[in-house]
Amino acid sequence: MEREKTEELLRKYYEGLTSDEEEAQIRELLDKKEAYGEYASDRSLLSAGKTVVPEPSAEFMKNLEAVTRQGEPRWVSRRLYRYVMSVAAGIALMLGSYFIFRTASAGEPADTFSDPELAMAEVRNILLNVSQNMNTGTGALRTINTFDRSLSRLRNLNDLDATSEEKDNKND
């Protein structure tokens, strides 16, 4: 009878449906000598919740506040810090807007060549340099292309081997 009652109370306990009185009953039932082996894990779990944690005293709370407030700056230095940071933000905002409006109002660039033939020769020179420099990075790709061609030849050899094996199988 006690075993069924113990199991029922434990089931309710694990579902979170027990009251304080029922939990006390479970502890009493599990403290009995015959329940030691069978319900040892349940007993250790319930005995862990038996300890009462004392409330902190008022002196403890004062000491805690003294320790935590020790590293914080005083209100005067906070106020000075906020003032300095707001001035710095204002200066950064003014400098940023100056550079934005300066570049936006620059408009179109002025002509630098008075002779159109000379300007065209300079454009051709620049485009020639650009086209020569564009092809410098493709040298490494040539080795990859040759490697790929070699792999293609090897794939063809695999196909040849498969067909020769098929022919041998047919001849047998």
N, C-alpha and C positions, 0 to 999 in steps of 0.2 A: 504494500500500500504506500509506504513512504517513497519507494522508488518511483512509482507512477506520479506521485505528487511532486517529487523532485524534478522529474523530467518535464512535467507540465509547467512548473514554475520557471525552469530554465528556458523552455521554449518561449514563454511570455517575456522573460528577461531579454533574450536575444532579439525579440521583435520590438522591444522598447515599450512594453505595455504594463510593466510591473510598477507597483507603488513602493514607497519606502518600507512599509510593513512586510510586503511580500519579499522584498530583497533581504530583509532581516531574517525571514523564515528560511530562505534559500541558504543563507550563510549558516544558520543553525543546523540545517539538514546536512550540509556539506562538511561541517565540522565534526560530525559523528564519525566514529572509528570505522564503521563498515563502508563508508563512502570514500575513504581515502584513495584507494586504488582506481576505482572506476571513474570518479569525477575529479581527478587531481588537477587537470588543466582548468576546469571550470572553477575549482576552489581557488587556485592561484589568481585567476582573473578577478574573481569577486573580492578576494582579500586585498587586491591592489586598490580597489575603489573604497576601501574601508577607512583609509587614513583621512583625517580632517586637516585641511590647510587653514592655518590661522590667518586672520585678517591683518594687514599691515598696520602698524601703529602710526599715530600722527607724527611722531618724531622721525620715523622712517621716511614718511612722505616729505618732510622738511629737508632731510638729508639728501634725498633723491633730487629734489628741486635745486638744492644748492650745487650739487655736482653737475646737473645738466645745464644749468644757467651759467656756469663758470666760464665756458669758452665763448659765449656769445658777446658781440660788441655792445657797448652801451648805446643808448638811444641817440646820443649826440653824434657818435661816429656813424651810425646808420643814416642819420639825416644828412651829414656831410657826404657820405658815399652816394646817396641818391642825388644830391645836388650836382656832384662832380660827374656822375654818369649821365644825367640829363643834359648838362652842358656839352659833354663829349658827343652825345647823340645828335644834338643840334648842330654842332660843327660838322660832323660827318654828313648830315643831311644837306647842309649848305654846300659843302664841297662836291658831293655827288650831283646835286642839281646843277651846279655851275658847269661841271664837265659834260653833263648830258645836254644842256642847252647850248654849250659852246660847239659841240660836234654837230648838233642838229641845225644850227644856224650857219654852218660853214658853207652849205650849198654845193654847187657843182665846182669841180676843180677848174682852174683857169688853164687856157692853152699855154703849153710850154714851148711849142715850136711855131715859128712864124712862117717857115717854109714847109708846105705840105709834102714835098718830095722827101725832105729830110725826116719828117715825122713817119712817113711810110717806110723808109729804110730802117728806122729805129724799131718799128713794130715788127718788121720781118726778122730783124736780128733777135729780138726777144722771143718770137715764136720759134725760131730755129733752135735757140738754146733750150726752150721748154721741150721741144720734140726730141732733142738729143738726150736730155736728162730723163725723159719718160721711159726710154728704152733701156736704161741702165739696170733696172730691177728685174728684167726678163731673162738675164743670163742664167740664173739658177733654174728657171723653168725648162731650159733646154735639156738639162741633165735628167729632169723628171720625164720629159717626153721620150728620151732614148730608153730610159728604164721601162716605161710603159710599153714601148715597142718590143723590148726583149721579153716582157711578160706575155705579150700577145703571141709571140712565136712559141713560147712554152705551152700556152694553151692549145695551140694547133698541134703540138706534139702529143698532148694528152688525147686529143681527138683521134690522132693516127693510131695510138696504142690501143684505144678502145675498138677501133674498126679492125685492127689486125687480130685482136683477141676474138672478136665476133667471127671473123673468117676462120680462125683455127677451130672454134667450136662447131661451125657448120661442117667443116671438113671431117671432123671426128664422127 
